């Protein structure tokens, strides 16, 4: 038997789990400060809830669940296995959230602000940094089209990364600007080709983009008009002026410009960079588009935007929403590489009482109970193993203090505390143990 | 399209999610005080890791994942769908944990103390309180056969339920006592039938148990010998004496008695009740067996025991472990019914700034930032909606304070705070807002 997890999935050992929890707990604490509430949806959705929502490629990557019992027997006989599938594993948190909002619309209070931290599954070809099971950490507001929500989400992004110690840049775009550009160059029907090409500017450069546009049937005139967009540089103000000069005459383009200007005016963030090549699943976003990057890391670690009709697919039109998704795995990698996880995450235990025998350990159990009552984590080593072995355990568990209560100490009502950081030790009266740790 | 979650699965709305998180967070904090470390395993396991571990009935209830791509096409053509399945959803946390321990044995430090809080899936017929997706919350020590671990787990059980405000009774048994009974009545080969019948004493009474034993082929002599076991009553000491008089002559029975006596001697718990009818998946436990009950609730809310050969199925023999599993759903139901969740869980927001317009809300955004910096959760209502609507939102969100900053207040550099508990309001200088909440 292969002793391993399925392809593309992982176990998390204590150190990794603690670090991941640190990222999630930090994010959650911030979300709560802004009034966001937790929700959860099941791992499985009815298959029809998911199919057709992620494009053809997405549909293929959805994990489906094998029918059971008679249903399976019939399906095999009639060779319609795929049609008999009832459940599938969720592919992202967004579509299940849309289903959730529509299903529970009468139980929710709008604007509804929620966060959701759960795993999702994609039958993608696994590669470095890409897994078949990974966590998404989403925060969304639905039922309000105020741009204050966008401003708030930018604040949240900055608070989370500041707390984590990760320096970030927030790229900002607006779908309406992309529409304005398409309209300006007379390629209204080719907006997807246009933005897919623009989105690659970082990777394939100006020449590459122009080549791709030509291949997609853009004529020379359009491409000439596009030139200033591709040659885009300067600070935000200069960029806004330049965009205005190109697309300001289109109603939709001007709307996009206004929205960006409002967000910049309200936000206290200094790290917003306008990037009109930013698209991120354009079909979905209708207004602001965000993407968060950190230097020295190629892919984005957080992203999102405004969507005006997400719940429409489930029969509830005209509910506007905006949200961002934090990429836990990538944030983990960035923090790991920069070595900025707090050291305390490694220190899983404050005090280990060594085990010198029945009588001694009975006393240690009592002392351990008292320590826990003041919030100090501690263990009594369960076996009367060799002291060397017990000390090795203390080392591997990165214990802060080792407490020794042998026959002599028991007789003298004392206890020896060994500081595992500097190796020093001191003997104190047993009654001073709690005061000693209370002072720390 | 059916707007619902798959059969037997549930969404958790904010209030439910907050209450569930409260249970998990409480348990986690206690686990950490005892030096337990978090781990996670994937939702899916390789199907051969799970199959054959839960009996025939269990195997049938495992959710399998449909093969994809060419594998599916071939499987359909050759009608060997089930054999082509590669992944399945985990059925419990125990078997994946055993796989984890064996796979990572060289990365772990023994005794290894871990907790794990994750969902599991069973294609059971859904009914009240039984779901197809539910969370397990497990805490185990592997690699130590010291009874101090059992004592520690009892302490943990008591600490968790005390913190949650749930009064519990801990039933304690030992597989060796059950073996001793089987040996005494000469039914060594029928230990499973015997314990399955005894396990039902609560439900079907003495007559029922005797009837079932007869049906299973126990002769009158055996049943007569069993009588004192069935008529079992008294306090722990009396029970131990009685058991000793019946099975004390068997080596295995005496060993079980010794173990129970040691646990009782070391434990400070006053709520342990010996119950020799307790079996709980006997095939699996080899020593202590625990089950936690609360009055007025029929099913157990926590249970576990000692298993001496769990990792043996994955090729690592002689690793003893002991652990308990907290039943989150049932604990939730008990707490909900007793109405003992803290009120503060409902209060998701401290301060709501009403939105009176562009200028005012810009100021509110700044005040909100300052409040969050001192840990006060707050929101600026995103839209300039009617005040009545904004106040209704404050009500539904159970906001503690509503802050009003209109044109007049803005001119006077003041802000009005409305106490939503008693309806009183006060106007304070804007500069006093932070000191006001700092004092709270």
Interface residues (C-beta under 8 A of the other chain):
Chain A: X1 X2 X3 X4 X5 X6 X9 X10 X11 X12 X13 X14 X17 X18 X20 X21 X32 X33 X34 X35 X37 X38 X39 X40 X41 X42 X43 X44 X45 X46 X48 X49 X60 X63 X64 X65 X66 X68 X69 X72 X76 X79 X81 X82 X85 X86 X87 X89 X99 X100 X102 X103 X104 X107 X108 X109 X111 X113 X114 X119 X121 X123 X133 X141 X144 X145 X146 X148 X149 X151 X152 X155 X159 X266 X268 X314 X315 X348 X349 X352 X355 X361 X362 X365 X366 X369 X372 X375 X376 X377 X378 X379 X380 X382 X383 X393 X396 X397
Chain B: X1 X2 X3 X4 X5 X6 X9 X10 X11 X12 X13 X14 X17 X18 X20 X21 X32 X33 X34 X35 X37 X38 X39 X40 X41 X42 X43 X44 X45 X46 X48 X49 X60 X63 X64 X65 X66 X68 X69 X72 X76 X79 X81 X82 X85 X86 X87 X89 X99 X100 X102 X103 X104 X107 X108 X109 X111 X113 X114 X119 X121 X123 X133 X141 X144 X145 X146 X148 X149 X151 X152 X155 X159 X266 X268 X314 X315 X348 X349 X352 X355 X361 X362 X365 X366 X369 X372 X375 X376 X377 X378 X379 X380 X382 X383 X393 X396 X397
